[in-house]
């Protein structure tokens, strides 16, 4: 059971139902999706709390290891925000709330708060039916590449596999190694450290998550895979996709075939998550023409309030002397 603020607990598999109960009331934000929270807790330091019925999450920056707070909910938003910001300051945590959703922002009216859109962390939302057809001039490049892959690899097979199968998991890791080797041979920058840890963490608990694993095989070799989650709301979240880009058009082929499956499952939207300010990733996602962005925001005390707090602290220190 998730404790009441200011108490926190480490994220555990047993928190799945409680988190999903809260998250299901909102659009499918990837930051608060349980599978995503679990997989990317690569250091085991993600913590949870509840405040005013809202879900509070203590995240950690992968590179700097700096902790930062966020919350999901629309209950007493201003009270929740100020309490979390005060807690952050007292605990020497980054004094800014991250991943705050549009639904929460609409309940924050105080002039003491500084709200800023976090463009690097907007979730890209796509239409499965549109990507299944790849019709129109806007998607002609993807359409041609998907056809090229099929034309040049007539024996390739698109299929769905059991993510819990050890032999399939071994093939998934082989795809990662092949992807890594291609990057090295092309002298292109890459960083698999955290992604590989997150994927391994997910595979180790595959039975706990209701995930769809789609693969492309050429004879007995796996060339690429995609791991996605169809939520009860019929929204879909894409978690991992990797392929050997030696085969031109393989990503476009996987996306098109998987989109057709999602249409058959009556899926209404497909969340490809954020671009993290990675230029190539941003260009790719934009090129697929998203139908919407799930925007996220940062919230901090306004500069005027911060300046006032600093002045008060200086005065207190003076009189204490």
C-alpha positions as CSV (number, residue, x, y, z in Angstrom):
1,X,0.0,0.0,0.0
2,X,1.3,3.4,-1.0
3,X,1.8,5.6,2.2
4,X,0.6,9.1,2.8
5,X,3.0,12.0,2.3
6,X,5.5,12.8,3.6
7,X,6.2,9.0,3.9
8,X,7.6,7.3,0.8
9,X,8.1,3.7,-0.2
10,X,10.2,2.1,-2.9
11,X,8.3,1.1,-6.1
12,X,7.3,-2.6,-6.0
13,X,5.4,-4.9,-8.3
14,X,2.6,-5.0,-5.8
15,X,1.9,-1.3,-6.4
16,X,0.7,-2.1,-9.9
17,X,-3.1,-2.1,-9.2
18,X,-3.0,1.0,-7.0
19,X,-1.0,3.0,-9.6
20,X,-3.2,1.9,-12.5
21,X,-6.3,2.8,-10.6
22,X,-5.2,6.4,-10.4
23,X,-3.6,6.5,-13.9
24,X,-6.7,5.1,-15.6
25,X,-8.5,8.4,-14.8
26,X,-6.2,10.3,-17.2
27,X,-4.9,10.1,-20.7
28,X,-2.2,7.5,-21.1
29,X,0.8,9.5,-20.0
30,X,3.9,7.3,-20.3
31,X,5.6,8.8,-17.2
32,X,2.8,7.4,-14.9
33,X,2.3,4.1,-16.7
34,X,3.2,1.3,-14.3
35,X,5.1,-0.8,-16.8
36,X,7.2,2.2,-17.7
37,X,7.7,3.2,-14.1
38,X,8.9,-0.3,-13.2
39,X,11.1,-1.0,-16.2
40,X,13.0,2.3,-16.0
41,X,13.6,2.1,-12.2
42,X,17.0,0.8,-13.2
43,X,18.7,1.9,-9.9
44,X,15.8,0.7,-7.7
45,X,15.5,4.1,-6.1
46,X,12.1,5.2,-7.4
47,X,9.7,6.1,-4.6
48,X,6.0,6.6,-4.2
49,X,3.7,8.5,-1.9
50,X,0.1,9.8,-1.8
51,X,-0.9,13.4,-1.1
52,X,-4.6,14.6,-1.2
53,X,-5.4,11.4,-3.1
54,X,-2.8,12.2,-5.8
55,X,0.0,9.9,-6.8
56,X,3.4,11.3,-5.9
57,X,6.6,9.9,-7.5
58,X,10.2,10.6,-6.6
59,X,12.2,10.1,-9.8
60,X,16.0,10.2,-10.3
61,X,17.8,11.6,-13.3
62,X,19.7,8.8,-15.0
63,X,22.8,10.7,-15.8
64,X,23.1,13.0,-12.8
65,X,21.4,10.8,-10.2
66,X,19.6,14.0,-9.0
67,X,16.2,13.3,-7.5
68,X,13.1,15.3,-8.5
69,X,9.4,15.1,-7.7
70,X,6.2,14.8,-9.7
71,X,2.6,14.0,-9.1
72,X,-0.5,12.9,-11.0
73,X,-3.9,14.0,-9.9
74,X,-6.4,16.9,-9.8
75,X,-7.2,16.9,-6.0
76,X,-6.3,20.1,-4.1
77,X,-3.6,20.8,-6.8
78,X,-2.3,24.0,-5.4
79,X,-2.0,22.6,-1.8
80,X,-0.3,19.5,-3.2
81,X,2.1,21.6,-5.3
82,X,3.2,24.0,-2.5
83,X,3.7,21.1,0.0
84,X,5.8,19.2,-2.5
85,X,7.9,22.3,-3.4
86,X,8.4,23.0,0.3
87,X,9.4,19.4,0.9
88,X,11.8,19.5,-2.0
89,X,13.5,22.7,-0.6
90,X,13.8,21.2,2.9
91,X,15.1,17.9,1.5
92,X,17.5,19.6,-0.9
93,X,15.8,18.0,-3.8
94,X,15.6,19.8,-7.2
95,X,13.1,22.6,-6.5
96,X,10.9,22.0,-9.4
97,X,8.0,19.6,-10.1
98,X,8.4,17.7,-13.4
99,X,6.1,15.7,-15.7
100,X,3.0,17.7,-14.5
101,X,0.1,17.0,-16.8
102,X,-2.3,19.4,-18.5
103,X,-5.2,18.2,-16.3
104,X,-3.2,19.3,-13.2
105,X,-2.0,22.6,-14.7
106,X,-5.6,23.6,-15.3
107,X,-6.1,23.6,-11.5
108,X,-3.1,25.8,-10.7
109,X,-4.0,29.5,-10.7
110,X,-1.6,30.9,-8.1
111,X,0.6,33.7,-9.2
112,X,3.3,32.4,-6.9
113,X,3.9,29.5,-9.3
114,X,6.0,29.5,-12.4
115,X,4.6,27.0,-15.0
116,X,6.6,26.1,-18.1
117,X,5.9,23.6,-20.9
118,X,8.5,20.8,-21.1
119,X,8.6,20.3,-24.8
120,X,11.3,17.5,-24.6
121,X,8.9,15.3,-22.6
122,X,5.6,15.5,-24.6
123,X,4.2,12.1,-25.5
124,X,3.6,11.6,-29.3
125,X,0.2,10.2,-30.0
126,X,-0.6,8.4,-33.3
127,X,-3.6,6.9,-35.0
128,X,-3.2,3.1,-35.4
129,X,-5.6,3.1,-38.4
130,X,-3.5,5.8,-40.2
131,X,-0.2,4.0,-39.6
132,X,-1.8,0.7,-40.8
133,X,-2.6,2.2,-44.1
134,X,0.2,4.8,-44.5
135,X,-1.9,6.6,-47.1
136,X,-1.3,10.0,-48.5
137,X,1.7,12.1,-49.5
138,X,2.6,12.9,-45.9
139,X,3.4,9.2,-45.2
140,X,4.8,8.3,-48.6
141,X,8.4,7.8,-47.4
142,X,7.3,5.3,-44.7
143,X,5.0,3.6,-47.2
144,X,7.8,3.2,-49.8
145,X,10.3,1.9,-47.1
146,X,7.8,-0.6,-45.7
147,X,7.2,-1.9,-49.3
148,X,10.9,-2.0,-50.0
149,X,11.6,-4.2,-46.9
150,X,8.9,-6.6,-48.0
151,X,10.2,-6.6,-51.6
152,X,13.9,-7.2,-50.7
153,X,13.1,-9.7,-47.9
154,X,10.2,-11.9,-49.2
155,X,10.9,-14.6,-46.7
156,X,10.7,-12.3,-43.7
157,X,7.8,-13.2,-41.3
158,X,6.0,-10.8,-38.9
159,X,4.7,-12.6,-35.9
160,X,3.7,-12.4,-32.2
161,X,5.8,-14.2,-29.6
162,X,5.7,-15.0,-25.9
163,X,7.8,-12.4,-24.1
164,X,8.4,-14.8,-21.2
165,X,10.0,-17.5,-23.5
166,X,13.7,-17.7,-22.6
167,X,14.7,-18.5,-26.2
168,X,12.8,-15.4,-27.4
169,X,14.4,-13.2,-24.8
170,X,17.8,-14.5,-25.9
171,X,16.9,-13.4,-29.5
172,X,15.8,-10.0,-28.2
173,X,19.2,-9.5,-26.6
174,X,20.8,-10.6,-29.9
175,X,18.9,-7.8,-31.7
176,X,20.3,-5.3,-29.2
177,X,23.9,-6.5,-29.8
178,X,23.4,-6.4,-33.6
179,X,21.9,-2.9,-33.4
180,X,24.9,-1.8,-31.2
181,X,27.4,-3.3,-33.7
182,X,25.8,-1.5,-36.6
183,X,26.1,1.8,-34.7
184,X,29.7,1.1,-34.0
185,X,30.5,0.2,-37.6
186,X,28.8,3.4,-38.8
187,X,30.6,5.5,-36.2
188,X,27.3,6.8,-34.9
189,X,26.9,7.9,-31.3
190,X,24.7,5.7,-29.1
191,X,24.0,4.9,-25.5
192,X,22.3,1.6,-24.6
193,X,23.3,1.7,-20.9
194,X,19.9,2.5,-19.3
195,X,17.7,1.2,-22.1
196,X,19.3,-2.2,-21.9
197,X,18.9,-2.3,-18.1
198,X,15.3,-1.2,-18.4
199,X,14.6,-3.9,-21.0
200,X,16.3,-6.5,-18.9
201,X,14.3,-5.5,-15.9
202,X,11.1,-5.8,-17.9
203,X,12.0,-9.2,-19.3
204,X,12.7,-10.5,-15.8
205,X,9.1,-9.7,-14.8
206,X,7.4,-10.3,-18.1
207,X,4.7,-12.5,-16.6
208,X,3.6,-9.5,-14.4
209,X,2.9,-7.2,-17.4
210,X,0.3,-7.7,-20.1
211,X,2.5,-6.9,-23.1
212,X,2.5,-7.6,-26.8
213,X,5.7,-8.7,-28.4
214,X,5.8,-8.4,-32.2
215,X,8.9,-9.6,-34.1
216,X,10.3,-9.9,-37.6
217,X,12.2,-13.1,-38.3
218,X,14.2,-14.0,-41.4
219,X,14.5,-17.8,-41.3
220,X,15.5,-18.4,-37.7
221,X,17.1,-15.0,-37.0
222,X,15.2,-12.2,-35.3
223,X,15.7,-9.0,-37.2
224,X,13.7,-6.7,-35.0
225,X,11.0,-6.5,-32.3
226,X,8.5,-4.1,-30.7
227,X,7.1,-4.4,-27.1
228,X,3.8,-2.6,-26.6
229,X,1.0,-2.5,-24.0
230,X,-2.7,-2.4,-24.9
231,X,-4.4,-0.7,-22.0
232,X,-8.0,-1.4,-20.9
233,X,-8.9,2.0,-22.3
234,X,-7.8,0.7,-25.8
235,X,-5.0,3.2,-25.8
236,X,-1.6,1.6,-26.5
237,X,1.9,2.5,-25.1
238,X,5.0,1.6,-27.1
239,X,7.8,0.6,-24.7
240,X,10.7,-0.7,-26.7
241,X,11.5,-1.1,-30.4
242,X,14.8,-2.2,-31.9
243,X,15.8,-3.6,-35.3
244,X,18.8,-4.3,-37.4
245,X,18.8,-1.2,-39.7
246,X,21.0,-3.1,-42.2
247,X,17.6,-4.1,-43.6
248,X,16.2,-0.9,-45.1
249,X,12.6,-0.2,-44.1
250,X,12.4,-2.7,-41.3
251,X,11.2,-0.1,-38.7
252,X,8.5,1.1,-41.1
253,X,7.5,-2.5,-41.8
254,X,7.2,-3.4,-38.1
255,X,5.2,-0.2,-37.4
256,X,2.8,-0.8,-40.3
257,X,2.2,-4.5,-39.5
258,X,1.8,-3.8,-35.8
259,X,-0.6,-0.9,-36.4
260,X,-2.8,-3.3,-38.4
261,X,-2.9,-5.6,-35.4
262,X,-3.8,-2.7,-33.1
263,X,-6.6,-1.7,-35.4
264,X,-7.9,-5.3,-35.2
265,X,-7.8,-5.0,-31.4
266,X,-9.9,-1.8,-31.7
267,X,-7.1,0.4,-30.3
268,X,-7.9,4.1,-30.5
269,X,-4.4,5.7,-30.0
270,X,-0.8,4.7,-29.9
271,X,1.6,6.5,-27.6
272,X,5.3,6.5,-28.8
273,X,6.4,8.4,-25.7
274,X,8.7,11.5,-25.7
275,X,11.7,12.4,-27.8
276,X,14.0,13.5,-24.9
277,X,15.4,16.3,-27.1
278,X,17.1,13.7,-29.3
279,X,17.1,15.3,-32.7
280,X,16.9,12.2,-34.8
281,X,14.2,10.7,-32.6
282,X,12.2,13.9,-32.8
283,X,12.5,14.0,-36.6
284,X,11.4,10.4,-36.9
285,X,8.3,10.9,-34.7
286,X,7.3,14.1,-36.4
287,X,7.6,12.5,-39.8
288,X,4.9,10.0,-38.8
289,X,2.5,12.9,-38.3
290,X,1.2,12.5,-34.7
291,X,-2.5,13.3,-34.2
292,X,-1.8,14.8,-30.8
293,X,0.8,15.6,-28.1
294,X,0.3,14.8,-24.5
295,X,2.0,17.9,-23.1
296,X,3.8,18.0,-19.8
297,X,5.0,20.9,-17.7
298,X,7.4,21.9,-15.0
299,X,6.2,23.9,-11.9
300,X,8.3,25.9,-9.5
301,X,8.0,28.9,-7.3
302,X,7.9,32.1,-9.3
303,X,11.2,34.2,-9.3
304,X,9.6,36.8,-7.1
305,X,8.6,34.3,-4.4
306,X,12.1,32.7,-4.5
307,X,13.7,36.1,-4.1
308,X,11.5,36.9,-1.1
309,X,12.3,33.5,0.5
310,X,16.1,34.1,0.0
311,X,15.8,37.5,1.7
312,X,13.9,36.1,4.6
313,X,16.5,33.4,5.1
314,X,19.3,35.9,5.0
315,X,17.5,38.0,7.7
316,X,17.0,34.9,9.9
317,X,20.7,34.0,9.6
318,X,21.7,37.6,10.5
319,X,19.6,37.6,13.6
320,X,20.7,34.1,14.6
321,X,24.2,35.5,14.7
